[in-house]
């Protein structure tokens, strides 16, 4: 193995109390991306086996509890009020309906129930209902996750008091490319919300989106931000852009599947104890591509027929693939 290959995988240097590295450099991450594909997958699978059962995948289900009308201008999102996607704004769902949906998700095999609302940030009256949803879903024995936009310290503390397990707030891409995708909130805004969530004691779910026209340098930058956080996100969703007509990113060139698998593998090496989740975009992935992602260290998926407003593989297709691969739901 060459020096360029070995350096990023030094498992003894600069270990903090959690036993993980948080001092990755851009050059090290670039070197990982440049590895021959088979070498990269071997390293990623080796790291994965040191921390997880390689034949188990965690199942999460996502429900849009408040759809459309979002004041943000995220270029990938059909829920933005700035774009011309054919999506009508809806009201916040009733608590009882959300809990019933969570019950069905648990019966279908999900262990975590995620609730998403198209807000810039929640209002107090809305947070009251969301906290009731969290309490009701937890009472079913499910882990809870919400994504509600930006949070301040007080809002984060309220969600923690309600028993929230995870908060999702993606950084989406690199800081350098971020302004090409979103102008209504800054990269710093996102990092501040993540800090508020972490300080409240809630687990962090944070990843990004690939296939938005970014360069590999931007994918390196995104993973560098995540892997150098004082504590790695417990969940790292890697989304493949789902192109929706009426959004600014509709018509982007299709993303290379091998590069997507590379991104999964590098995320696994950088953040060995995090759940790396296949999120949006699985509907367009072949079984073979998903199998390579699992080999590269992905060990969580969003399960069910829909992710917020875009399609997802049907549950029976997922279970059929798991059976073929010898994978068990975790």
Secondary structure, DSSP 8 states (H G I E B T S, - for coil): --HHHHHTT-SSTT--TTSS-----HHHHHHHHHS-HHHHHHHHHHHHHHHS-TTEEEEEEEEEEE-S-BS---TT-TTBTTS--S--------HHHHHHHHHHHHHTT-SEEEEEE--SB--HHHHHHHHHHHHHHHHTT-EEEEE-SB--HHHHHHHHHHT--EEE---BS-HHHHTTT--SS-HHHHHHHHHHHHHHT-EEE--EEE-SS--HHHHHHHHHHHHTSSS--SEEEEEE----TTSTTTT-----HHHHHHHHHHHHHHSTTSEEEE-TTGGG--HHHHHHHHHTT--EEE-SSEETTEE---HHHHHHHHHHHT-EE-
